[in-house]
Amino acid sequence: MRLREISYDSGLPVDGYGPGFFRIGGQVLKGATLVTATGAGPWGGLDDRAALAGLAGTVDVLLVGTGERMRPLPVDLRAALEGAGIGVEPMSSPAACRTYNVLLAEGRRVAAALLPV
C-alpha cells in the first residue's frame, strides 16, 4: 500500500478539539467557530445565520457540527442555506472536524460551522 502525506493547500485544517475549544491551523479558538478556506474565527452559533449565508458562492458544502451529538438543524436555517446554493450537512462536531479535513485535503470548497463539545 502506498502512503501519501496529506496536504492542505487550500485552507487550514482542524488540528484538534476539546471541551469548549477548537485548534485550527495551530491556533486555539474558544467557543463556536466558523472555518473557511480563508481562515477561522468566532461564530455566533445557530442564530448567526448571516455569517453562514455569507458563504454563498464560496463553498459547495457547509458542515455544521452540532456539538457532542448530531442534532437536526432548524428547518428554516436549512432551507435558507440550500436556497442560497449551499449544501448543508449536520453532524456531531467531532465528525464534522474529520469530514472537513478530508474534503479540504481533496481540494473541495468546504466550510465548517462548529459548536463546541
TORZA-505224 format. One line per field, with one value per atom (N, C-alpha, C): z, x, y; residue number from 1; residue in three letters. Coordinates in Angstrom, 3 decimals, always signed. Atoms other than C-alpha are relative to their C-alpha. Example, Ala and Ser with C-alpha at 12.3 -4.5 7.8 and 13.67 -1.06 7.14 Angstrom:
BEGIN
pz = [+0.000 +7.800 +0.000 -0.060 +7.140 +0.730]
px = [+0.890 +12.300 +0.900 -0.820 +13.670 -0.770]
py = [-1.190 -4.500 +1.200 -1.190 -1.060 +1.090]
i = [1 1 1 2 2 2]
aa = [ALA ALA ALA SER SER SER]
! end
This chain:
BEGIN
pz = [+0.000 +0.000 +0.000 +0.097 -0.972 +0.902 -0.888 +1.680 -0.587 +0.509 +0.777 +1.134 -1.041 +3.128 -0.393 +0.255 +3.446 -0.053 +0.152 +2.250 -0.017 -0.084 +2.981 -0.695 +0.761 +0.213 -0.024 +0.202 +0.113 +1.297 -1.236 +3.788 +1.228 -1.276 +7.444 +0.496 -0.539 +8.899 +1.460 -1.412 +12.199 +0.627 -0.631 +14.320 +1.197 -1.182 +17.363 +0.597 -0.699 +19.680 +1.390 -1.351 +23.301 +0.625 -0.659 +25.871 -0.176 +0.182 +24.664 -0.954 +0.901 +22.072 -1.246 +1.220 +18.596 -0.273 +0.414 +17.361 -1.529 +1.447 +13.750 -0.495 +0.531 +11.915 +1.085 -1.107 +15.270 +0.949 -0.849 +16.735 +0.792 -0.847 +19.666 -0.009 +0.001 +19.323 +0.985 -1.003 +22.216 -0.477 +0.345 +21.690 -1.430 +1.357 +18.441 -1.004 +0.951 +15.425 -1.427 +1.429 +11.688 -0.717 +0.704 +9.493 -1.495 +1.454 +5.819 -0.620 +0.690 +3.190 +0.319 -0.260 +4.142 +1.459 -1.402 +7.892 +0.940 -1.038 +11.133 +1.011 -1.005 +13.714 +0.774 -0.814 +16.241 -0.856 +0.665 +15.148 +1.086 -0.977 +16.934 +0.225 -0.177 +16.780 -1.003 +0.967 +15.027 -0.240 +0.202 +15.497 -0.895 +0.841 +13.491 -1.454 +1.355 +10.119 -1.060 +0.984 +8.356 -0.364 +0.264 +8.722 -0.931 +0.838 +7.143 -1.398 +1.302 +4.352 -0.812 +0.672 +3.556 -0.720 +0.665 +2.398 -1.409 +1.312 -0.688 -1.108 +1.116 -3.845 +0.281 -0.336 -1.961 +0.450 -0.424 -0.683 -0.673 +0.530 -2.072 +1.124 -1.125 +1.263 +1.315 -1.352 +4.824 +0.968 -1.044 +7.589 +1.282 -1.246 +10.746 +1.126 -1.173 +13.882 +1.120 -0.968 +16.397 +1.438 -1.353 +19.463 +0.132 -0.274 +21.074 -0.795 +0.735 +19.320 -1.198 +1.178 +15.966 +0.381 -0.211 +16.159 -1.314 +1.247 +13.339 +0.034 +0.118 +12.088 -0.041 +0.166 +12.304 -1.486 +1.376 +9.176 -0.816 +0.751 +8.193 -0.300 +0.252 +8.512 -1.169 +1.096 +6.276 -1.325 +1.227 +3.731 -0.539 +0.432 +3.640 -0.620 +0.512 +3.131 -1.319 +1.243 +0.494 -1.111 +0.975 -1.244 -0.537 +0.416 -1.394 -0.751 +0.739 -3.114 +0.835 -0.904 -0.069 +0.455 -0.531 +0.630 +1.477 -1.453 +4.371 +0.542 -0.612 +6.342 +1.505 -1.457 +10.100 +0.461 -0.609 +12.174 +1.329 -1.256 +15.535 -0.335 +0.264 +15.854 -0.236 +0.329 +16.036 -1.427 +1.372 +12.792 -1.005 +0.908 +11.186 -0.154 +0.067 +12.046 -0.914 +0.825 +10.485 -1.466 +1.368 +7.402 -0.673 +0.531 +6.926 -0.474 +0.374 +6.893 -1.251 +1.183 +4.338 -1.247 +1.165 +1.998 -0.341 +0.218 +2.440 -0.724 +0.634 +1.507 -1.449 +1.373 -1.628 -0.852 +0.740 -2.612 -0.207 +0.125 -2.170 +0.611 -0.562 -1.462 +1.179 -1.208 +2.112 +1.117 -1.232 +5.347 +1.125 -1.169 +8.865 +1.039 -1.103 +11.456 +1.179 -1.065 +14.732 +1.360 -1.405 +18.121 +0.867 -0.804 +20.905 +0.666 -0.740 +22.615 +1.472]
px = [+0.845 +0.000 +0.897 -0.763 +1.337 -0.632 +0.474 +1.034 +0.376 -0.226 +0.768 -0.265 +0.189 +1.230 -1.135 +1.129 -1.888 +0.485 -0.358 -1.544 -1.275 +1.148 -3.932 +0.353 -0.418 -3.061 -1.054 +1.061 -6.452 -0.619 +0.583 -7.068 +0.679 -0.546 -6.412 -0.741 +0.673 -7.115 -0.407 +0.350 -8.803 +0.997 -1.048 -5.888 -0.517 +0.517 -7.954 -1.158 +1.123 -10.818 -0.079 +0.204 -11.781 -1.141 +1.121 -14.250 +0.087 +0.104 -15.120 +0.979 -0.968 -12.352 +0.246 -0.478 -11.075 +1.399 -1.333 -7.471 +0.021 +0.064 -7.405 +1.332 -1.287 -4.092 +0.966 -0.884 -2.295 -0.514 +0.564 -4.469 -1.183 +1.102 -6.806 -1.102 +1.173 -10.297 -1.005 +0.966 -12.748 -1.416 +1.404 -16.465 -0.295 +0.434 -18.386 +0.945 -1.022 -16.095 -0.461 +0.267 -16.500 +1.340 -1.252 -13.752 -0.271 +0.125 -13.395 +1.385 -1.287 -10.665 +0.842 -0.739 -9.720 +0.410 -0.387 -9.401 -1.048 +0.910 -11.149 -0.207 +0.291 -12.852 -1.242 +1.186 -15.648 -1.264 +1.295 -19.166 -1.062 +1.057 -22.373 -0.949 +0.869 -23.918 -1.143 +1.085 -27.098 -0.835 +0.736 -28.629 +0.758 -0.821 -25.776 -0.122 +0.290 -27.335 +0.689 -0.634 -25.768 +1.400 -1.354 -22.270 -0.048 +0.112 -23.436 -0.499 +0.526 -25.450 +1.072 -1.094 -22.358 +0.962 -0.864 -20.659 -0.489 +0.573 -22.910 +0.975 -0.901 -20.841 +1.448 -1.395 -17.656 +0.178 -0.088 -18.474 -1.111 +1.005 -20.316 -0.727 +0.595 -20.912 +0.430 -0.233 -21.208 -0.272 +0.152 -20.626 -0.339 +0.407 -22.459 +0.186 -0.247 -21.028 -0.917 +1.040 -23.875 +0.382 -0.442 -21.766 +0.367 -0.407 -21.127 -0.826 +0.894 -24.104 -0.612 +0.667 -25.759 -1.413 +1.354 -28.886 -0.489 +0.500 -31.158 +0.101 -0.044 -30.846 -1.417 +1.305 -33.753 -0.390 +0.473 -35.853 +0.203 -0.138 -35.804 +1.465 -1.419 -31.996 +0.457 -0.375 -31.516 -0.569 +0.645 -34.000 +0.685 -0.653 -32.309 +1.363 -1.332 -28.845 -0.079 +0.149 -29.957 -0.539 +0.502 -31.879 +1.100 -1.151 -28.585 +1.044 -0.913 -26.930 +1.074 -0.972 -25.083 -0.555 +0.367 -25.287 +0.319 -0.168 -25.712 -0.035 -0.076 -24.688 +0.201 -0.195 -25.333 +0.566 -0.588 -23.317 +0.605 -0.671 -21.615 +1.251 -1.193 -18.724 +1.257 -1.167 -16.076 -0.047 +0.135 -17.425 +0.187 -0.143 -17.609 +1.471 -1.427 -13.946 +0.730 -0.656 -12.821 -0.399 +0.495 -15.003 +0.534 -0.557 -13.862 +1.431 -1.397 -10.215 +0.118 -0.043 -10.876 -0.377 +0.445 -12.805 +0.992 -1.013 -10.214 +1.212 -1.149 -7.408 -0.295 +0.404 -9.385 -0.127 +0.103 -9.432 -1.427 +1.412 -13.203 -0.247 +0.409 -14.905 -0.916 +0.702 -15.939 +0.225 -0.119 -16.574 -0.608 +0.558 -17.374 -0.410 +0.526 -19.545 -0.103 -0.186 -18.679 -0.446 +0.371 -20.397 +0.899 -0.952 -18.050 -0.645 +0.441 -18.266 +0.070]
py = [-1.163 +0.000 +1.236 -1.239 +3.401 +1.054 -1.061 +6.130 +1.349 -1.343 +9.773 +0.983 -1.003 +12.710 +0.933 -0.887 +14.835 +1.430 -1.404 +18.390 +0.830 -0.899 +21.257 +1.310 -1.169 +23.694 +1.100 -0.982 +25.400 +0.526 -0.491 +26.152 -0.560 +0.447 +25.456 -1.232 +1.182 +22.001 +0.199 +0.073 +21.302 -0.967 +0.814 +20.063 -0.775 +0.669 +19.139 +0.783 -0.634 +19.972 -0.604 +0.478 +19.567 +0.768 -0.680 +20.850 +1.518 -1.436 +24.348 +0.644 -0.622 +24.836 -0.846 +0.647 +24.009 +0.525 -0.431 +24.109 -0.082 -0.110 +25.313 +0.546 -0.459 +25.548 +0.443 -0.314 +25.660 +1.068 -1.056 +28.447 -0.554 +0.445 +27.728 +1.060 -0.868 +29.218 -0.559 +0.445 +29.044 +0.273 -0.167 +28.566 -0.413 +0.332 +28.204 +0.647 -0.414 +28.513 -0.244 +0.147 +29.053 -0.109 +0.267 +27.599 +0.011 -0.079 +28.520 -0.086 +0.040 +28.441 +1.225 -1.230 +31.986 +0.166 -0.097 +31.384 -0.535 +0.475 +30.630 +1.111 -1.012 +32.774 -0.344 +0.260 +33.017 +0.018 +0.089 +32.166 +0.126 -0.239 +33.206 -1.155 +1.162 +29.728 -0.014 +0.193 +28.639 +1.249 -1.254 +32.095 +0.981 -0.869 +33.689 -0.454 +0.473 +32.990 +0.839 -0.882 +35.988 -0.503 +0.505 +34.520 -1.208 +1.197 +31.262 +0.365 -0.422 +32.927 +0.716 -0.688 +34.995 -0.932 +0.975 +31.794 -0.343 +0.314 +31.598 +0.395 -0.243 +31.326 -0.346 +0.318 +30.458 -1.442 +1.397 +26.956 -0.807 +0.909 +23.967 -0.723 +0.722 +22.283 +0.651 -0.504 +23.543 -1.139 +1.010 +21.020 +0.735 -0.646 +22.017 -1.002 +0.833 +20.438 +0.458 -0.373 +20.391 -0.336 +0.323 +19.607 -1.455 +1.382 +16.259 -1.016 +0.915 +14.653 +0.709 -0.538 +15.108 +0.431 -0.515 +17.265 +0.576 -0.586 +18.357 +1.527 -1.456 +21.916 +0.554 -0.625 +24.341 -0.020 +0.165 +23.804 +1.274 -1.251 +27.481 +0.333 -0.214 +27.659 -0.858 +0.901 +24.624 +0.505 -0.470 +25.998 +1.258 -1.236 +29.412 -0.283 +0.314 +27.937 -0.763 +0.745 +25.455 +0.899 -0.964 +28.259 +0.909 -0.814 +30.177 -0.831 +0.857 +27.208 -0.662 +0.627 +25.878 -1.343 +1.305 +22.151 -0.032 -0.022 +21.649 -1.420 +1.322 +18.566 +0.127 +0.002 +18.495 -1.338 +1.199 +16.028 +0.416 -0.359 +15.850 +0.803 -0.811 +18.286 -0.844 +0.827 +15.519 -0.539 +0.503 +14.028 +1.125 -1.138 +17.478 +0.392 -0.320 +18.138 -0.985 +1.019 +14.860 +0.141 -0.110 +15.282 +1.258 -1.243 +18.887 -0.226 +0.228 +17.797 -0.867 +0.867 +15.036 +0.795 -0.768 +17.349 +1.109 -1.033 +20.111 -0.588 +0.656 +17.690 -0.366 +0.308 +16.787 +1.259 -1.250 +20.459 +0.480 -0.384 +20.804 +1.370 -1.292 +24.141 -0.293 +0.438 +23.370 +0.998 -0.792 +25.249 -0.831 +0.686 +24.066 +1.034 -0.806 +25.797 -0.951 +0.983 +24.094 +0.528 -0.261 +24.140 -0.878 +0.772 +23.015 -1.212 +1.196 +19.642 +0.301]
i = [1 1 1 2 2 2 3 3 3 4 4 4 5 5 5 6 6 6 7 7 7 8 8 8 9 9 9 10 10 10 11 11 11 12 12 12 13 13 13 14 14 14 15 15 15 16 16 16 17 17 17 18 18 18 19 19 19 20 20 20 21 21 21 22 22 22 23 23 23 24 24 24 25 25 25 26 26 26 27 27 27 28 28 28 29 29 29 30 30 30 31 31 31 32 32 32 33 33 33 34 34 34 35 35 35 36 36 36 37 37 37 38 38 38 39 39 39 40 40 40 41 41 41 42 42 42 43 43 43 44 44 44 45 45 45 46 46 46 47 47 47 48 48 48 49 49 49 50 50 50 51 51 51 52 52 52 53 53 53 54 54 54 55 55 55 56 56 56 57 57 57 58 58 58 59 59 59 60 60 60 61 61 61 62 62 62 63 63 63 64 64 64 65 65 65 66 66 66 67 67 67 68 68 68 69 69 69 70 70 70 71 71 71 72 72 72 73 73 73 74 74 74 75 75 75 76 76 76 77 77 77 78 78 78 79 79 79 80 80 80 81 81 81 82 82 82 83 83 83 84 84 84 85 85 85 86 86 86 87 87 87 88 88 88 89 89 89 90 90 90 91 91 91 92 92 92 93 93 93 94 94 94 95 95 95 96 96 96 97 97 97 98 98 98 99 99 99 100 100 100 101 101 101 102 102 102 103 103 103 104 104 104 105 105 105 106 106 106 107 107 107 108 108 108 109 109 109 110 110 110 111 111 111 112 112 112 113 113 113 114 114 114 115 115 115 116 116 116 117 117 117]
aa = [MET MET MET ARG ARG ARG LEU LEU LEU ARG ARG ARG GLU GLU GLU ILE ILE ILE SER SER SER TYR TYR TYR ASP ASP ASP SER SER SER GLY GLY GLY LEU LEU LEU PRO PRO PRO VAL VAL VAL ASP ASP ASP GLY GLY GLY TYR TYR TYR GLY GLY GLY PRO PRO PRO GLY GLY GLY PHE PHE PHE PHE PHE PHE ARG ARG ARG ILE ILE ILE GLY GLY GLY GLY GLY GLY GLN GLN GLN VAL VAL VAL LEU LEU LEU LYS LYS LYS GLY GLY GLY ALA ALA ALA THR THR THR LEU LEU LEU VAL VAL VAL THR THR THR ALA ALA ALA THR THR THR GLY GLY GLY ALA ALA ALA GLY GLY GLY PRO PRO PRO TRP TRP TRP GLY GLY GLY GLY GLY GLY LEU LEU LEU ASP ASP ASP ASP ASP ASP ARG ARG ARG ALA ALA ALA ALA ALA ALA LEU LEU LEU ALA ALA ALA GLY GLY GLY LEU LEU LEU ALA ALA ALA GLY GLY GLY THR THR THR VAL VAL VAL ASP ASP ASP VAL VAL VAL LEU LEU LEU LEU LEU LEU VAL VAL VAL GLY GLY GLY THR THR THR GLY GLY GLY GLU GLU GLU ARG ARG ARG MET MET MET ARG ARG ARG PRO PRO PRO LEU LEU LEU PRO PRO PRO VAL VAL VAL ASP ASP ASP LEU LEU LEU ARG ARG ARG ALA ALA ALA ALA ALA ALA LEU LEU LEU GLU GLU GLU GLY GLY GLY ALA ALA ALA GLY GLY GLY ILE ILE ILE GLY GLY GLY VAL VAL VAL GLU GLU GLU PRO PRO PRO MET MET MET SER SER SER SER SER SER PRO PRO PRO ALA ALA ALA ALA ALA ALA CYS CYS CYS ARG ARG ARG THR THR THR TYR TYR TYR ASN ASN ASN VAL VAL VAL LEU LEU LEU LEU LEU LEU ALA ALA ALA GLU GLU GLU GLY GLY GLY ARG ARG ARG ARG ARG ARG VAL VAL VAL ALA ALA ALA ALA ALA ALA ALA ALA ALA LEU LEU LEU LEU LEU LEU PRO PRO PRO VAL VAL VAL]
! end
